[in-house]
Amino acid sequence: MKEWYFEYEIQVNRPGLLGDIASLLGMLRVNIVTINGVDQGRRGMLLRAEHDVQIERFEQILSTIETIAVTKFREPKLRDILAVRHGRYIQRDADDRKTFRFVRDELGLLVDFMAEIFKQEGHKLVGLRGMPRVGKTESIVAASVSANKKWIFLSSTMIKQTVRNQLMGDEHNDNNIFILDGIVTRRSADERHLQLVREMMRMPTIKVVEHPDKFVEHSEYSIDDFDYIIELRHHPEEKITYEVLEKNTFMDNKDQMDMFGDGFNF
């Protein structure tokens, strides 16, 4: 059984249109896996059929139907699957195709998107941009849980400043998700931590870097090394400014050290 993504735009919205399409698919023995509205006036379907000829016949008949306009008919991509599942498309940068944008109201969609990335095998480098307290780290952890993966913080300010300089036991596992804060790592003077980061970057596993632009500053890495760049904002017009981020990171760390003492240093 093979899957296809079928999306159409309604030209003439008449009663029974969806039923007619569903009946046609049924006669051709094409199964509807999922169906949902994906945009204003557009509907998407995940279809499954045993033979290509069934889909070819369906396409031929569609070309004669004037009440709809086919906008997509292809093997499903990740964005197609999530659009049908959540009822809307992920926003993608028109110029930089590896950059995806979310707002805080779309955390469920973001977690689902990252979880699908985390389920993939081999090396994937994901950068996550966003202002403080927008839900970056929480989304990464939730996506790791959804993907049934263990997450390992190499550097973080989630509870207090964390700077790791070694892995222990089953942490040396390609199935783990490695998370680091680009600002904390770039500020670290601990060569053992930086060496651990370099070792992690060479491992065939999933790596997630918060504040990727600061991570690549004065380093051997570049933004081009990232497979995905995700931007998370409180609202669509919010600007992500690193001056505020670095100041906030410093203040958070100072407040935490006042409460708990020096940061963890494994």
Residue frames as qw, qx, qy, qz and C-alpha x, y, z in Angstrom:
[[0.000, 0.887, 0.461, 0.000, 0.00, 0.00, 0.00],
 [0.436, 0.136, 0.033, 0.889, 1.32, 3.42, -1.00],
 [0.071, -0.762, -0.461, 0.449, 0.26, 6.85, 0.26],
 [0.294, 0.447, 0.300, 0.789, -0.43, 10.08, -1.65],
 [0.050, -0.497, -0.387, 0.775, -1.30, 13.59, -0.56],
 [0.138, 0.536, 0.619, 0.558, -4.25, 15.11, -2.43],
 [0.081, -0.503, -0.348, 0.787, -5.20, 18.77, -1.91],
 [0.185, 0.513, 0.599, 0.586, -7.82, 20.75, -3.74],
 [0.039, 0.185, 0.203, -0.961, -9.33, 24.23, -3.72],
 [0.278, 0.574, 0.755, -0.150, -13.10, 24.57, -3.90],
 [0.093, 0.080, 0.389, 0.913, -14.22, 26.55, -6.95],
 [0.510, -0.332, -0.305, -0.732, -17.97, 26.06, -6.51],
 [0.077, -0.120, 0.836, -0.530, -19.01, 25.22, -2.97],
 [0.655, -0.143, -0.350, -0.655, -22.06, 23.03, -3.40],
 [0.714, -0.324, 0.477, -0.397, -23.67, 20.53, -1.00],
 [0.959, 0.082, 0.261, -0.078, -22.41, 16.98, -1.35],
 [0.474, 0.773, -0.421, 0.002, -19.12, 17.83, -3.05],
 [0.180, -0.552, 0.790, -0.197, -16.98, 16.03, -0.47],
 [0.757, 0.032, 0.584, -0.292, -19.34, 13.06, -0.54],
 [0.790, 0.591, -0.043, -0.156, -19.00, 12.78, -4.32],
 [0.288, 0.714, -0.629, 0.110, -15.19, 12.76, -4.07],
 [0.426, -0.355, 0.775, -0.303, -15.27, 10.20, -1.26],
 [0.847, 0.254, 0.371, -0.283, -17.66, 7.99, -3.28],
 [0.650, 0.692, -0.307, -0.067, -15.37, 8.21, -6.31],
 [0.022, 0.613, -0.762, 0.206, -12.39, 7.17, -4.21],
 [0.654, -0.127, 0.658, -0.351, -14.41, 4.30, -2.78],
 [0.860, 0.444, 0.113, -0.225, -15.34, 3.00, -6.24],
 [0.549, 0.686, -0.464, 0.112, -11.65, 3.08, -7.22],
 [0.898, -0.319, -0.247, 0.177, -10.77, 1.27, -3.97],
 [0.373, 0.448, -0.322, 0.746, -8.62, 4.14, -2.76],
 [0.517, -0.591, -0.559, 0.265, -8.71, 4.55, 1.02],
 [0.028, -0.821, 0.074, -0.566, -8.98, 7.94, 2.73],
 [0.607, -0.088, -0.584, 0.531, -6.54, 7.82, 5.66],
 [0.210, -0.532, -0.382, 0.726, -7.07, 11.40, 6.92],
 [0.186, 0.631, 0.443, 0.609, -9.04, 14.40, 5.73],
 [0.287, -0.671, -0.354, 0.585, -9.11, 17.99, 6.97],
 [0.271, 0.942, 0.121, 0.156, -9.34, 21.60, 5.91],
 [0.744, -0.153, -0.021, 0.651, -5.80, 22.95, 5.52],
 [0.183, -0.104, 0.086, 0.974, -6.41, 26.54, 4.40],
 [0.389, 0.448, 0.263, -0.761, -9.20, 28.95, 3.53],
 [0.716, 0.484, -0.082, -0.496, -11.26, 27.08, 0.93],
 [0.471, 0.464, -0.745, -0.090, -8.78, 24.18, 0.67],
 [0.882, -0.296, 0.244, -0.273, -9.10, 20.60, 1.80],
 [0.210, 0.571, -0.792, -0.044, -6.33, 18.02, 2.11],
 [0.953, -0.112, 0.068, -0.272, -6.46, 14.22, 2.12],
 [0.155, -0.497, 0.850, 0.088, -4.00, 11.46, 2.80],
 [0.870, 0.226, -0.114, -0.424, -4.87, 8.60, 0.47],
 [0.372, -0.401, 0.835, 0.061, -3.73, 5.01, 0.35],
 [0.835, 0.378, -0.088, -0.389, -3.97, 2.62, -2.58],
 [0.842, -0.200, 0.478, 0.152, -2.53, -0.74, -3.54],
 [0.658, 0.267, 0.468, 0.525, -1.80, 0.05, -7.20],
 [0.157, -0.326, 0.140, 0.922, -0.63, 3.20, -9.00],
 [0.023, -0.289, -0.701, -0.651, -3.27, 2.69, -11.67],
 [0.205, -0.703, -0.669, 0.127, -6.01, 3.46, -9.13],
 [0.223, -0.669, -0.108, 0.701, -4.48, 6.87, -8.46],
 [0.155, -0.108, 0.539, 0.821, -3.91, 7.49, -12.18],
 [0.071, -0.522, -0.766, -0.368, -7.61, 6.87, -12.90],
 [0.242, -0.761, -0.468, 0.378, -8.56, 9.18, -10.03],
 [0.227, -0.474, 0.168, 0.834, -6.36, 11.96, -11.46],
 [0.079, 0.164, 0.691, 0.699, -7.91, 11.53, -14.90],
 [0.158, -0.683, -0.702, -0.128, -11.43, 11.87, -13.52],
 [0.299, -0.675, -0.267, 0.620, -10.43, 14.89, -11.41],
 [0.219, -0.166, 0.361, 0.891, -9.35, 16.75, -14.55],
 [0.101, -0.420, -0.683, -0.589, -12.99, 16.70, -15.71],
 [0.315, -0.707, -0.594, 0.221, -14.44, 18.12, -12.47],
 [0.222, 0.613, 0.097, 0.753, -14.93, 21.89, -12.70],
 [0.489, -0.808, -0.186, -0.272, -16.05, 22.50, -9.13],
 [0.693, -0.649, 0.169, 0.265, -12.56, 21.93, -7.69],
 [0.477, 0.785, -0.377, 0.120, -8.97, 22.83, -8.64],
 [0.927, -0.215, -0.134, 0.277, -6.26, 20.35, -7.68],
 [0.044, -0.950, 0.286, -0.115, -3.43, 22.21, -5.92],
 [0.116, -0.581, 0.803, -0.062, -1.23, 19.27, -4.83],
 [0.975, 0.033, 0.020, -0.217, -1.07, 15.58, -5.74],
 [0.392, 0.630, -0.637, 0.209, 2.15, 13.89, -4.63],
 [0.705, -0.166, -0.620, 0.303, 3.79, 11.52, -2.22],
 [0.397, -0.885, -0.204, -0.131, 3.17, 13.10, 1.19],
 [0.390, 0.460, -0.423, 0.676, 5.83, 15.33, 2.72],
 [0.329, -0.260, -0.680, 0.601, 6.13, 16.01, 6.43],
 [0.141, 0.119, 0.124, -0.975, 4.40, 19.39, 6.05],
 [0.511, -0.126, -0.548, -0.651, 1.49, 17.70, 4.23],
 [0.534, -0.263, -0.794, 0.121, 1.00, 15.11, 6.96],
 [0.220, -0.280, -0.518, 0.778, 1.06, 17.75, 9.71],
 [0.241, -0.004, -0.162, -0.957, -1.25, 20.07, 7.75],
 [0.584, -0.251, -0.629, -0.449, -3.92, 17.36, 7.55],
 [0.519, -0.275, -0.720, 0.370, -3.35, 16.38, 11.17],
 [0.222, -0.383, -0.398, 0.804, -3.58, 19.95, 12.55],
 [0.248, 0.799, 0.547, -0.030, -5.73, 21.68, 9.93],
 [0.140, 0.977, -0.100, -0.129, -3.11, 24.24, 8.85],
 [0.802, 0.429, -0.169, 0.380, 0.24, 24.46, 7.14],
 [0.620, -0.531, -0.020, 0.578, 3.52, 25.22, 8.88],
 [0.243, 0.961, -0.046, -0.121, 4.82, 28.63, 7.82],
 [0.823, -0.043, 0.241, 0.513, 8.01, 28.30, 5.77],
 [0.120, -0.719, 0.186, 0.658, 10.43, 31.07, 4.78],
 [0.715, 0.670, 0.141, -0.138, 10.07, 31.82, 1.07],
 [0.342, 0.824, -0.450, 0.032, 13.79, 32.57, 0.62],
 [0.007, 0.446, -0.866, 0.223, 15.35, 30.11, 3.08],
 [0.741, -0.103, -0.473, -0.464, 13.46, 26.83, 2.64],
 [0.595, -0.071, -0.742, 0.301, 14.95, 25.22, 5.74],
 [0.009, -0.052, 0.459, -0.887, 13.52, 27.92, 8.05],
 [0.332, -0.513, -0.743, -0.274, 10.11, 27.25, 9.65],
 [0.072, -0.285, 0.280, -0.914, 8.16, 29.76, 11.72],
 [0.414, -0.502, -0.759, -0.010, 5.77, 29.19, 14.63],
 [0.226, -0.557, 0.195, -0.775, 4.00, 31.33, 17.22],
 [0.141, -0.210, 0.815, -0.522, 3.33, 30.30, 20.80],
 [0.715, 0.121, 0.256, -0.639, -0.29, 29.41, 20.03],
 [0.828, 0.365, -0.350, -0.241, 1.07, 26.70, 17.72],
 [0.254, -0.581, 0.755, -0.170, 3.14, 24.82, 20.30],
 [0.815, 0.056, 0.540, -0.205, 1.21, 21.60, 19.63],
 [0.766, 0.642, -0.010, -0.016, 2.05, 21.82, 15.94],
 [0.157, 0.806, -0.554, 0.138, 5.68, 22.67, 16.74],
 [0.539, -0.396, 0.718, -0.193, 6.07, 19.70, 19.10],
 [0.867, 0.295, 0.383, -0.119, 4.56, 17.39, 16.49],
 [0.576, 0.787, -0.218, 0.025, 6.89, 18.78, 13.81],
 [0.030, -0.716, 0.676, -0.172, 10.02, 18.33, 15.92],
 [0.731, -0.188, 0.619, -0.215, 8.93, 14.87, 17.06],
 [0.869, 0.472, 0.145, -0.048, 8.75, 13.73, 13.42],
 [0.369, 0.794, -0.457, 0.159, 12.28, 15.09, 12.88],
 [0.364, -0.575, 0.680, -0.274, 13.49, 13.34, 16.05],
 [0.893, 0.043, 0.404, -0.193, 12.12, 9.99, 14.82],
 [0.714, 0.653, -0.254, -0.008, 14.49, 10.09, 11.85],
 [0.895, -0.280, 0.102, 0.332, 17.74, 8.16, 12.00],
 [0.670, 0.292, 0.073, 0.678, 21.22, 9.59, 11.64],
 [0.315, -0.223, -0.149, 0.910, 22.61, 13.09, 11.92],
 [0.029, 0.789, 0.449, 0.419, 20.20, 16.03, 12.03],
 [0.327, -0.156, -0.298, 0.883, 21.20, 19.48, 13.30],
 [0.100, -0.774, -0.561, -0.276, 18.26, 21.65, 14.36],
 [0.223, 0.077, -0.253, 0.938, 18.52, 25.31, 15.37],
 [0.205, -0.727, -0.654, -0.042, 15.80, 26.95, 17.48],
 [0.158, 0.253, -0.094, 0.950, 15.51, 30.74, 17.65],
 [0.373, -0.703, -0.537, -0.278, 13.25, 32.54, 20.10],
 [0.108, -0.651, 0.287, -0.694, 13.00, 35.10, 22.87],
 [0.034, 0.144, -0.851, 0.504, 13.06, 34.13, 26.57],
 [0.333, 0.196, 0.731, -0.562, 10.10, 32.23, 28.04],
 [0.549, 0.287, -0.303, -0.725, 8.47, 31.53, 24.68],
 [0.905, -0.025, 0.300, -0.300, 8.62, 27.74, 25.16],
 [0.489, 0.624, -0.594, -0.135, 11.78, 26.67, 23.31],
 [0.022, 0.357, -0.907, 0.221, 13.26, 24.18, 25.78],
 [0.573, 0.088, 0.629, -0.519, 9.87, 22.86, 26.87],
 [0.761, 0.482, -0.086, -0.426, 8.95, 22.17, 23.24],
 [0.399, 0.527, -0.750, -0.031, 12.19, 20.27, 22.64],
 [0.205, -0.191, 0.881, -0.381, 11.64, 18.10, 25.72],
 [0.682, 0.267, 0.410, -0.544, 7.98, 17.46, 24.80],
 [0.694, 0.542, -0.346, -0.325, 9.00, 16.49, 21.26],
 [0.171, 0.437, -0.874, 0.124, 11.63, 14.10, 22.64],
 [0.445, 0.012, 0.762, -0.470, 9.00, 12.43, 24.80],
 [0.732, 0.442, 0.118, -0.504, 6.63, 12.19, 21.82],
 [0.613, 0.564, -0.532, -0.153, 9.39, 10.61, 19.73],
 [0.948, -0.318, -0.004, -0.008, 10.21, 8.21, 22.59],
 [0.653, 0.452, -0.307, 0.524, 13.78, 9.53, 22.79],
 [0.607, -0.605, -0.251, 0.450, 15.93, 10.40, 25.80],
 [0.252, 0.899, -0.019, 0.356, 17.10, 14.02, 25.94],
 [0.732, -0.284, -0.163, 0.598, 20.53, 15.09, 27.22],
 [0.022, 0.999, 0.020, 0.033, 21.33, 18.70, 28.14],
 [0.747, 0.162, -0.122, 0.633, 24.94, 19.66, 27.34],
 [0.174, -0.040, -0.229, 0.957, 24.34, 23.30, 28.23],
 [0.222, -0.641, -0.645, -0.351, 21.17, 24.96, 29.45],
 [0.039, -0.177, 0.383, -0.906, 19.58, 27.61, 31.67],
 [0.487, -0.400, -0.624, -0.462, 16.28, 25.75, 32.09],
 [0.659, -0.646, -0.378, 0.077, 16.59, 25.29, 35.88],
 [0.340, -0.856, 0.231, 0.313, 20.03, 26.74, 36.54],
 [0.386, 0.750, -0.488, -0.227, 23.12, 27.11, 34.40],
 [0.916, -0.109, 0.384, 0.050, 24.23, 23.69, 33.23],
 [0.380, 0.751, -0.514, -0.167, 27.58, 23.11, 31.51],
 [0.965, -0.129, 0.229, 0.000, 28.47, 19.46, 30.93],
 [0.118, 0.763, -0.604, -0.199, 32.01, 18.30, 30.17],
 [0.023, 0.227, -0.967, -0.117, 31.46, 14.55, 29.90],
 [0.762, -0.090, -0.285, -0.574, 28.82, 11.92, 29.15],
 [0.290, -0.317, 0.842, -0.326, 28.19, 8.92, 31.35],
 [0.511, 0.135, 0.820, -0.221, 26.81, 5.41, 30.83],
 [0.449, 0.471, 0.728, 0.216, 24.05, 5.10, 28.24],
 [0.143, 0.856, 0.075, -0.491, 24.32, 8.81, 27.39],
 [0.053, -0.463, 0.684, 0.561, 26.78, 7.69, 24.68],
 [0.464, 0.352, 0.812, -0.018, 23.85, 6.58, 22.55],
 [0.078, 0.035, 0.505, 0.859, 23.03, 7.62, 18.98],
 [0.175, -0.568, -0.754, -0.280, 19.34, 7.37, 19.86],
 [0.271, -0.625, -0.430, 0.593, 19.51, 10.27, 22.34],
 [0.214, 0.868, 0.242, 0.377, 18.57, 13.90, 21.62],
 [0.560, -0.221, -0.205, 0.772, 21.41, 16.28, 22.55],
 [0.008, -0.922, -0.326, -0.209, 20.37, 19.81, 23.52],
 [0.541, -0.217, -0.163, 0.796, 22.58, 22.81, 24.06],
 [0.025, 0.945, 0.238, -0.220, 22.16, 26.55, 24.60],
 [0.666, 0.533, 0.056, 0.518, 24.28, 28.36, 22.01],
 [0.064, -0.884, 0.157, -0.435, 24.82, 31.43, 24.21],
 [0.728, -0.620, 0.283, -0.077, 25.95, 29.42, 27.26],
 [0.921, 0.056, 0.209, 0.324, 28.26, 27.19, 25.20],
 [0.517, 0.677, -0.005, 0.524, 29.92, 30.10, 23.37],
 [0.231, -0.859, 0.227, -0.397, 30.53, 31.87, 26.69],
 [0.915, -0.394, 0.073, 0.055, 32.04, 28.78, 28.29],
 [0.123, 0.812, -0.569, 0.040, 35.76, 28.88, 29.00],
 [0.722, -0.286, 0.623, -0.097, 35.78, 25.16, 29.87],
 [0.276, 0.484, -0.706, -0.438, 37.76, 23.45, 27.11],
 [0.167, 0.023, 0.983, -0.072, 36.40, 20.06, 28.24],
 [0.455, 0.545, 0.518, -0.476, 32.85, 21.28, 27.57],
 [0.412, 0.687, -0.274, -0.532, 33.80, 22.61, 24.15],
 [0.068, 0.336, -0.912, -0.225, 35.54, 19.32, 23.32],
 [0.334, 0.255, 0.869, -0.260, 32.40, 17.43, 24.37],
 [0.483, 0.658, 0.188, -0.547, 30.34, 19.63, 22.06],
 [0.293, 0.588, -0.613, -0.439, 32.70, 18.90, 19.17],
 [0.102, -0.097, 0.990, 0.018, 32.44, 15.16, 19.84],
 [0.413, 0.449, 0.666, -0.428, 28.65, 15.39, 19.99],
 [0.431, 0.671, -0.121, -0.591, 28.53, 17.29, 16.69],
 [0.218, 0.428, -0.812, -0.332, 30.37, 14.40, 15.01],
 [0.330, 0.070, 0.913, -0.229, 27.95, 11.77, 16.35],
 [0.190, -0.167, -0.711, -0.656, 25.29, 10.43, 13.93],
 [0.135, -0.517, -0.784, 0.315, 22.39, 11.61, 16.08],
 [0.013, -0.833, -0.396, -0.387, 19.91, 14.46, 16.56],
 [0.401, -0.193, -0.294, 0.846, 21.31, 17.72, 17.92],
 [0.030, -0.864, -0.435, -0.250, 19.19, 20.75, 18.88],
 [0.435, -0.036, -0.183, 0.881, 20.86, 24.13, 19.42],
 [0.062, -0.898, -0.417, 0.126, 18.97, 26.98, 21.02],
 [0.027, -0.934, 0.150, 0.324, 20.21, 30.37, 19.73],
 [0.874, 0.186, 0.278, 0.352, 22.08, 28.88, 16.73],
 [0.381, 0.855, -0.022, 0.351, 23.30, 32.29, 15.50],
 [0.320, -0.840, 0.396, -0.185, 25.27, 32.82, 18.72],
 [0.898, -0.218, 0.372, 0.091, 26.51, 29.23, 18.66],
 [0.802, 0.428, 0.190, 0.371, 28.20, 29.66, 15.27],
 [0.063, 0.970, -0.170, 0.163, 29.90, 32.94, 16.22],
 [0.058, -0.748, 0.648, -0.133, 33.69, 32.54, 16.46],
 [0.741, -0.162, 0.643, -0.107, 33.40, 28.79, 15.86],
 [0.140, -0.231, 0.821, 0.504, 34.10, 26.27, 13.12],
 [0.255, 0.471, 0.844, 0.008, 30.37, 25.88, 12.46],
 [0.112, 0.045, -0.234, -0.965, 28.03, 27.93, 10.27],
 [0.590, 0.237, 0.342, -0.692, 24.29, 28.31, 9.81],
 [0.625, 0.378, -0.514, -0.450, 24.64, 26.31, 6.59],
 [0.154, 0.204, -0.953, 0.160, 25.50, 23.26, 8.73],
 [0.417, 0.131, 0.638, -0.635, 21.95, 23.23, 10.13],
 [0.056, 0.233, 0.899, 0.367, 19.34, 20.99, 8.52],
 [0.179, -0.750, -0.584, -0.252, 16.40, 22.89, 10.05],
 [0.122, 0.082, -0.313, 0.938, 16.06, 26.37, 11.55],
 [0.256, -0.651, -0.705, -0.115, 12.93, 26.86, 13.66],
 [0.039, 0.254, -0.192, 0.947, 11.76, 30.27, 14.85],
 [0.325, -0.580, -0.743, 0.072, 9.32, 30.53, 17.75],
 [0.031, 0.289, -0.083, 0.953, 7.68, 33.85, 18.62],
 [0.140, 0.340, 0.679, -0.636, 5.05, 35.08, 21.06],
 [0.492, 0.713, 0.344, -0.363, 3.32, 36.77, 18.10],
 [0.765, 0.466, 0.291, 0.337, 4.13, 37.01, 14.35],
 [0.254, 0.910, -0.051, 0.324, 5.54, 40.57, 14.54],
 [0.639, -0.733, 0.186, 0.140, 7.96, 39.87, 17.41],
 [0.493, 0.733, -0.445, 0.144, 11.64, 40.49, 16.62],
 [0.921, -0.295, -0.094, 0.237, 14.24, 38.05, 17.93],
 [0.185, 0.880, -0.304, 0.316, 17.06, 40.24, 19.27],
 [0.824, -0.014, -0.449, 0.345, 20.20, 38.70, 20.76],
 [0.113, 0.456, -0.371, 0.801, 21.09, 41.78, 22.80],
 [0.642, -0.400, 0.131, -0.641, 18.02, 41.18, 24.94],
 [0.948, -0.056, -0.304, -0.074, 18.65, 37.42, 24.96],
 [0.627, 0.249, -0.495, 0.546, 22.21, 37.72, 26.23],
 [0.156, -0.429, 0.356, -0.815, 21.21, 40.22, 28.90],
 [0.805, -0.289, -0.029, -0.517, 18.36, 37.96, 29.98],
 [0.893, 0.057, -0.422, 0.146, 20.64, 34.91, 30.11],
 [0.353, 0.344, -0.506, 0.708, 23.14, 36.80, 32.28],
 [0.405, -0.385, 0.262, -0.787, 20.43, 38.02, 34.66],
 [0.906, -0.177, -0.207, -0.325, 18.81, 34.58, 34.88],
 [0.785, 0.139, -0.496, 0.346, 22.15, 32.95, 35.66],
 [0.109, 0.383, -0.458, 0.795, 23.01, 35.60, 38.30],
 [0.639, -0.342, 0.107, -0.680, 19.61, 35.17, 39.98],
 [0.942, -0.066, -0.309, -0.115, 20.01, 31.39, 39.94],
 [0.607, 0.247, -0.529, 0.538, 23.54, 31.54, 41.40],
 [0.206, -0.431, 0.354, -0.804, 22.27, 33.85, 44.15],
 [0.813, -0.246, 0.043, -0.527, 19.68, 31.20, 45.01],
 [0.998, -0.024, -0.022, -0.047, 21.59, 27.95, 44.39],
 [0.564, -0.575, 0.461, 0.373, 25.30, 28.77, 44.24],
 [0.031, 0.483, -0.653, -0.582, 27.52, 28.01, 41.26],
 [0.776, 0.289, -0.202, -0.523, 26.02, 26.27, 38.25],
 [0.943, -0.068, 0.327, 0.007, 26.22, 22.54, 37.73],
 [0.280, 0.748, -0.572, -0.187, 29.53, 21.46, 36.24],
 [0.964, -0.083, 0.231, -0.099, 29.66, 17.76, 35.44]]
